[in-house]
Amino acid sequence: MRRALRRAGDRTVLTDAGGAARTGAQLADRVARLAGALAGQGLAGRRIGLWYQNSIAAFEAFLAVEQIGATRLPVEPASTAPEARAIFDAGQADAVLADSRQAARLGGDVLIHDDQAPLLGPALAGERAVAADTPLVVYPRQVAGGQLFAVTTSYANWDAIMRVNCELYRRGWYGPGFGAGERLLTVQQLMHGTGMVASFPFLLMGLPQVVLPGFGADAVLDAVRRHQITATFTVPGMLTRLADRLGGAAADLPLRHTLYGGAPVPAEEIRRLRTILGQSLVQLYGRFEAGWPLAVLGVDEHTAILNGDDHLGTSCGRPIPQVDIRIAGVPGQPPGHGELQTRSPMVSPAFADPEGWCGLGDLAYRDSRGYLHLTGRLDGMINTGSYHVYPGQVEEVIASVPGVAAVRVTGEPDPVWGQAVTAYVIPDDPAAWSGLTQRLAAELSARLARYKIPKAIHKVTALP
């Protein structure tokens, strides 16, 4: 990455919503100086918590941790302060690095780095040798019972993911005509899929990008038009809101590579999005434990869906050539249906069997044309489109509220987000349900990020 930024030289590679910018050389220098400051505090090779909203400083923080051979433990910026602290504690972070806003929310001993309060020291000299299996990212899923459940991505895995995505762009898997004039919009938070498939690959290719602090339909459309954005990565709910904002007519946008992923989208909605947003749509399927992406539903497939291919509209795409795919039999599943498994250098070793195969927990089958179709989950994970929610963490919070006799949290079908977090609660006293729901709302809001809070809480006499 450092060599790529230096090759970019005086070309601008990052611009934020306020107009601040970094050339490749400037970004390389800032990252090296932040890396020097962190190394000076004895954090080389250690585990560093990161709590950032999208910004240029967030890029600098993520890259500086990488340059000192350390491990990133990022937290979703929408998390509550107690959630963030629980992740950093359970994840045994040696230090926490954040922007001023997040640091003020978290409190305690936090290192601050942003444009207003830069943490800069002598530039880190040379390059640090890091073992291939050293963890680069510990991506948190949930904290339950004081234990962190997370996906670990090694330096070798990350390198493979970067190489795969750069190759997919250049070979046209993400839409035809990819060239030197591309410009990316980073709008999804950097710690999620955009970092793997868009934001960091664009830096490696020396191509410019505009960074928004978060998603807003008007802000995204303004940035796309004003900066002549050609590529972006979103989740389906973001595309739905963009299409809603644009209305029913086809929009004249410069986008040529509109990547999205994270949840299934009904064929009818794909047709609506394709009609309004144009022929740049590309759906990606991936998993943090196995790599992003694993399969791609490309521009031609979206055109076929627009023209009535409903069966293709239920697919998550064709496997990319850089991965091996197989369907492992599962009791109770029809022939040809089973758990989707993959093998490639992107797979986290912690999730691989001795032969390198990674079970994804997704039930799937492969049709006669080679397209993958997902049919469910083995572990009950709730896929809300933007985020993955594990029921156990939500159940633990609800069960701690006095008046709850039993609880079960599941994912219910949702037309926009794929699944909605839904809770079924048996109260100790059914007559006191109103007061219990008020206590639940207060406790959930205090302890969980909004996306984890159930959209509906049902009073029941027996758990489903």
C-alpha positions in Angstrom: 0.0 0.0 0.0 2.8 2.4 0.8 4.4 1.8 -2.5 1.1 2.3 -4.3 0.5 5.6 -2.6 4.0 6.8 -3.4 3.5 5.9 -7.1 0.3 8.0 -7.1 2.5 10.9 -6.1 0.8 14.3 -6.6 -2.5 12.7 -7.8 -5.4 13.2 -5.4 -6.6 9.9 -4.0 -9.0 11.0 -1.2 -11.4 13.8 -1.0 -14.0 14.3 1.8 -17.4 15.9 1.8 -16.0 19.2 2.9 -13.4 19.4 0.1 -10.3 18.4 2.1 -8.0 16.2 0.0 -4.9 14.0 0.1 -2.6 13.2 -2.7 -1.0 9.8 -2.7 2.3 11.3 -1.4 0.5 13.3 1.3 -1.5 10.2 2.5 1.6 8.1 2.5 3.3 10.7 4.7 0.4 11.1 7.1 0.1 7.3 7.5 3.8 6.9 8.1 3.8 9.7 10.8 0.7 8.2 12.5 2.4 4.8 12.3 5.5 6.3 13.9 3.5 7.8 16.7 1.8 4.5 17.4 5.1 2.6 17.2 6.6 5.1 19.6 3.9 4.1 22.2 4.9 0.5 21.9 1.9 -0.6 19.8 3.8 -2.2 16.9 2.5 -5.8 16.5 -0.3 -5.2 19.2 -4.1 -5.1 19.0 -5.6 -1.6 18.4 -9.3 -0.8 18.7 -10.6 1.6 16.1 -13.8 3.6 16.4 -14.2 5.9 13.4 -16.9 7.3 11.2 -15.9 7.6 7.6 -13.2 10.3 7.0 -9.8 10.7 5.6 -8.4 10.3 9.2 -10.2 6.9 9.3 -8.2 5.8 6.3 -5.0 7.0 7.9 -5.8 5.1 11.1 -6.7 1.9 9.4 -3.5 2.0 7.2 -1.2 3.1 10.1 -2.2 0.0 12.1 -1.3 -2.1 9.1 2.0 -0.4 8.6 3.2 -1.3 12.2 2.2 -4.9 11.8 -0.6 -4.6 14.3 -4.1 -5.9 14.4 -7.2 -3.8 13.8 -10.2 -4.3 16.1 -12.8 -2.0 14.5 -16.2 -1.1 15.9 -19.3 0.0 13.9 -19.6 3.8 14.5 -23.3 3.5 15.1 -22.7 1.3 18.2 -23.5 2.6 21.6 -20.5 3.5 23.9 -21.2 0.4 26.2 -21.2 -1.8 23.1 -17.9 -0.4 21.9 -16.3 -0.6 25.3 -17.5 -4.3 25.7 -15.9 -5.1 22.3 -12.6 -3.5 23.1 -12.5 -5.1 26.5 -13.5 -8.6 25.4 -11.2 -8.3 22.4 -8.3 -7.4 24.6 -7.4 -4.2 22.8 -4.0 -2.8 23.9 -5.1 0.7 22.9 -8.1 2.4 21.3 -7.6 4.9 18.5 -10.6 7.1 17.5 -11.7 10.5 16.1 -12.5 13.2 18.7 -16.3 12.6 18.5 -16.1 8.9 19.1 -13.4 9.3 21.8 -15.7 11.7 23.7 -18.5 9.2 23.6 -16.3 6.4 24.8 -14.4 8.2 27.5 -11.4 6.8 29.3 -7.9 6.5 27.9 -8.3 6.9 24.1 -5.8 7.9 21.5 -7.2 10.6 19.2 -6.4 11.1 15.6 -8.3 13.3 13.2 -7.8 16.5 11.2 -8.5 18.7 14.3 -6.2 16.7 16.6 -3.7 14.7 14.5 -1.5 12.1 16.2 1.7 12.4 14.3 5.2 11.5 15.1 8.5 10.8 13.2 7.6 9.0 10.0 8.0 5.2 10.3 11.0 4.3 8.3 11.3 1.2 6.2 8.9 -1.7 6.0 8.1 -4.2 8.8 8.2 -7.9 8.1 4.9 -9.6 9.2 4.2 -13.3 9.3 1.5 -14.2 6.7 -0.8 -15.6 9.4 -0.6 -12.6 11.7 -4.1 -11.2 12.3 -4.7 -7.9 10.5 -8.4 -7.6 11.2 -10.5 -8.9 14.1 -14.1 -8.2 12.8 -16.5 -8.3 15.8 -19.8 -10.1 15.5 -21.1 -10.0 19.0 -20.1 -10.0 22.7 -22.1 -12.5 24.7 -21.4 -13.6 28.2 -18.3 -11.3 28.2 -16.8 -13.3 25.3 -16.0 -11.7 21.9 -17.2 -13.6 18.8 -15.3 -12.3 15.8 -13.9 -13.2 12.4 -10.1 -12.9 12.0 -8.5 -11.9 8.7 -4.8 -12.5 8.4 -2.3 -10.3 6.5 -2.2 -13.0 3.8 -6.0 -13.2 3.6 -6.2 -9.4 3.3 -3.5 -9.4 0.6 -5.4 -12.0 -1.3 -8.7 -10.1 -1.0 -7.0 -6.9 -2.4 -5.5 -8.8 -5.3 -8.7 -10.5 -6.2 -10.8 -7.3 -6.2 -8.3 -5.4 -8.3 -8.3 -8.2 -10.8 -12.1 -8.4 -10.9 -12.3 -4.7 -11.6 -9.8 -4.9 -14.4 -11.3 -8.1 -16.0 -14.8 -6.6 -16.2 -16.5 -8.7 -13.5 -17.7 -5.4 -11.9 -18.9 -4.0 -15.2 -17.2 -3.3 -18.6 -15.0 -0.5 -19.5 -13.0 -0.1 -16.3 -10.1 2.3 -16.8 -7.9 5.1 -15.5 -10.8 7.6 -15.3 -12.7 5.8 -12.6 -13.7 7.6 -9.4 -15.1 5.8 -6.3 -17.7 7.0 -3.8 -17.0 5.4 -0.3 -20.3 5.7 1.6 -20.7 2.4 3.5 -18.6 2.5 6.7 -15.0 1.6 6.0 -14.8 -1.4 8.4 -17.4 -3.3 6.4 -17.5 -4.7 2.9 -16.6 -1.5 1.1 -13.1 -1.7 2.6 -12.6 -5.1 1.1 -14.1 -4.6 -2.4 -13.8 -0.9 -3.1 -12.1 1.6 -0.8 -8.7 0.0 -0.2 -8.5 -1.7 -3.7 -9.0 1.7 -5.3 -6.1 3.1 -3.2 -3.9 0.2 -4.4 -4.8 0.9 -8.0 -3.9 4.6 -7.4 -7.5 5.7 -8.3 -9.3 8.6 -6.6 -12.3 8.4 -4.3 -14.7 10.6 -2.5 -15.5 9.8 1.2 -18.8 10.5 2.8 -19.2 10.3 6.6 -22.4 8.2 6.1 -25.3 7.5 3.9 -27.9 10.0 2.9 -29.8 9.7 -0.4 -29.5 13.4 -1.3 -25.8 13.6 -0.3 -25.0 10.5 -2.3 -26.7 11.7 -5.4 -25.1 15.2 -5.1 -21.7 13.6 -4.7 -22.2 11.2 -7.7 -23.1 14.1 -10.0 -20.7 16.7 -8.7 -17.7 14.5 -8.6 -18.7 12.4 -11.7 -18.5 9.2 -9.6 -18.2 6.0 -11.7 -18.1 3.3 -8.9 -19.5 2.7 -5.5 -20.4 -0.1 -3.1 -23.7 -0.1 -1.1 -26.1 -2.4 0.6 -29.5 -3.1 -1.0 -31.4 -0.8 1.4 -29.2 2.2 0.3 -30.1 1.5 -3.4 -33.8 1.3 -2.5 -33.6 4.7 -0.9 -31.7 6.2 -3.8 -34.3 4.8 -6.2 -37.1 6.2 -4.0 -35.5 9.6 -4.0 -35.1 9.6 -7.8 -38.7 8.6 -8.4 -39.9 6.2 -11.2 -38.0 7.6 -14.2 -34.6 6.4 -15.3 -31.8 8.6 -13.9 -28.9 10.0 -15.9 -26.0 9.1 -13.6 -22.3 8.7 -14.5 -22.1 5.4 -12.5 -20.7 2.4 -14.4 -19.9 0.1 -11.5 -22.7 0.1 -8.9 -21.7 -2.7 -6.6 -24.1 -3.9 -3.8 -24.3 -6.9 -1.4 -25.2 -8.0 2.0 -28.8 -9.3 1.6 -31.0 -10.9 -1.0 -33.1 -8.6 -3.2 -36.4 -9.8 -4.8 -36.4 -9.9 -8.6 -39.2 -7.3 -8.7 -37.1 -4.9 -6.8 -34.0 -5.7 -8.9 -36.0 -4.7 -12.0 -37.1 -1.4 -10.4 -33.5 -0.6 -9.4 -32.2 -1.6 -12.8 -34.8 0.6 -14.5 -34.1 3.7 -12.4 -30.3 3.4 -11.7 -29.3 2.0 -15.1 -27.2 -0.9 -16.3 -24.3 -0.5 -13.8 -25.8 -2.8 -11.1 -23.5 -5.7 -9.9 -24.5 -7.9 -6.9 -21.7 -9.4 -4.8 -21.9 -12.3 -2.3 -19.2 -12.8 0.3 -18.4 -13.7 3.9 -15.8 -12.1 6.1 -14.4 -15.5 7.1 -14.1 -16.6 3.4 -13.5 -13.4 1.5 -15.3 -10.7 -0.5 -16.6 -11.6 -3.0 -17.2 -15.3 -3.6 -19.8 -14.9 -6.3 -20.9 -12.1 -8.6 -24.3 -11.4 -10.3 -23.1 -9.1 -13.1 -24.4 -6.4 -15.5 -25.7 -9.0 -18.1 -27.5 -11.0 -15.4 -29.3 -7.8 -14.2 -30.4 -7.1 -17.7 -31.8 -10.7 -18.0 -33.7 -10.2 -14.7 -35.1 -6.9 -16.1 -36.3 -8.9 -19.1 -38.2 -11.4 -16.9 -35.7 -14.1 -15.7 -37.1 -14.5 -12.2 -35.1 -17.6 -11.5 -31.9 -15.7 -12.0 -33.3 -13.0 -9.7 -33.1 -15.5 -6.8 -29.4 -16.1 -7.4 -26.4 -14.6 -5.6 -24.3 -15.0 -8.8 -21.6 -17.2 -10.4 -18.6 -18.1 -8.3 -15.5 -16.0 -9.2 -12.6 -17.9 -10.9 -10.3 -17.3 -7.9 -12.2 -19.6 -5.5 -13.2 -23.2 -5.3 -16.9 -23.9 -4.4 -18.7 -27.0 -3.3 -22.0 -27.9 -1.8 -21.6 -30.2 1.2 -24.6 -32.5 2.1 -26.7 -31.6 5.1 -29.2 -34.0 6.7 -32.7 -33.1 5.8 -31.7 -31.2 2.6 -32.7 -32.4 -0.9 -30.1 -33.8 -3.2 -27.7 -31.1 -4.5 -28.7 -28.8 -1.6 -26.4 -28.3 1.4 -23.9 -26.1 3.1 -22.0 -23.8 0.8 -18.2 -24.2 1.2 -15.3 -22.4 -0.4 -11.5 -22.7 -0.6 -9.1 -19.9 -1.6 -6.2 -17.8 -0.2 -9.0 -15.4 1.1 -10.2 -18.0 3.7 -9.4 -17.2 7.3 -7.4 -20.2 8.6 -9.5 -20.2 11.8 -12.5 -21.2 9.8 -10.9 -23.7 7.4 -10.7 -27.5 7.8 -7.3 -29.3 7.3 -7.9 -29.3 3.5 -8.6 -25.6 3.5 -12.4 -25.7 3.0 -14.5 -23.1 4.8 -18.1 -23.9 5.7 -20.1 -20.6 5.4 -23.2 -21.7 7.3 -25.3 -20.8 4.2 -27.6 -23.4 2.7 -27.4 -23.4 -1.0 -27.7 -25.2 -4.4 -26.1 -24.6 -7.8 -28.5 -24.5 -10.8 -27.8 -26.0 -14.2 -26.3 -22.7 -15.5 -23.8 -22.6 -12.6 -25.5 -19.9 -10.5 -25.6 -20.2 -6.7 -28.9 -19.9 -4.9 -29.1 -19.4 -1.1 -31.9 -21.1 0.8 -31.3 -20.4 4.5 -28.8 -20.4 7.4 -27.5 -23.1 9.7 -26.8 -20.8 12.6 -29.8 -18.5 12.8 -27.8 -15.4 11.8 -30.0 -12.5 10.9 -29.0 -10.6 7.7 -30.5 -7.1 7.9 -28.9 -6.0 4.6 -26.5 -3.5 6.2 -25.4 -5.7 9.1 -25.4 -9.2 10.4 -27.0 -9.7 13.8 -26.6 -12.7 16.0 -29.7 -13.5 18.0 -27.8 -14.5 21.1 -26.6 -11.0 21.9 -30.1 -9.5 21.6 -31.6 -12.3 23.6 -29.1 -11.8 26.4 -30.1 -8.1 26.7 -33.9 -8.8 26.6 -33.6 -11.7 29.1 -31.8 -9.4 31.6 -34.8 -7.1 31.9 -37.0 -7.9 35.0 -40.4 -9.3 33.9 -39.1 -11.4 31.0 -39.7 -15.1 31.5 -38.3 -16.3 28.2 -37.3 -14.8 24.8 -36.4 -15.9 21.3 -35.0 -13.5 18.6 -35.3 -14.4 14.9 -35.1 -12.8 11.5 -38.4 -12.1 9.7 -38.7 -11.4 6.0 -38.5 -7.7 5.2 -39.1 -6.2 1.7 -36.3 -3.6 2.1 -33.7 -5.1 4.3 -34.0 -8.8 3.6 -34.7 -9.6 7.2 -35.9 -7.7 10.2 -34.8 -8.5 13.8 -37.9 -9.7 15.6 -38.3 -10.8 19.3 -40.9 -13.1 20.8 -41.2 -12.6 24.6 -43.0 -14.6 27.3 -43.7 -12.1 30.1 -43.8 -13.1 33.8 -47.0 -11.1 34.1 -49.0 -10.6 30.8 -51.1 -7.9 32.4 -47.9 -5.8 32.9 -46.9 -5.9 29.2 -47.1 -2.2 28.6 -44.6 -1.4 31.3 -42.3 -4.3 30.2 -42.1 -3.0 26.7 -41.1 0.4 27.9 -38.3 -1.1 30.0 -37.2 -3.2 27.1 -37.1 -0.2 24.8 -35.0 1.7 27.3 -32.6 -1.2 27.9 -32.2 -2.1 24.3 -31.5 1.6 23.3 -28.9 1.9 26.0 -27.0 -1.3 25.3 -27.3 -2.1 21.5 -26.8 -0.3 18.2 -30.0 0.7 16.5 -29.7 -2.0 13.8 -29.7 -4.7 16.5 -32.9 -3.5 18.2 -35.9 -5.6 17.2 -38.3 -4.0 14.8 -41.1 -5.8 16.5 -41.5 -7.4 20.0 -44.4 -9.9 20.2 -46.0 -11.0 23.5 -46.5 -14.8 23.3 -47.4 -17.7 25.6 -45.0 -20.1 24.0 -41.8 -19.4 22.0 -41.9 -20.2 18.3 
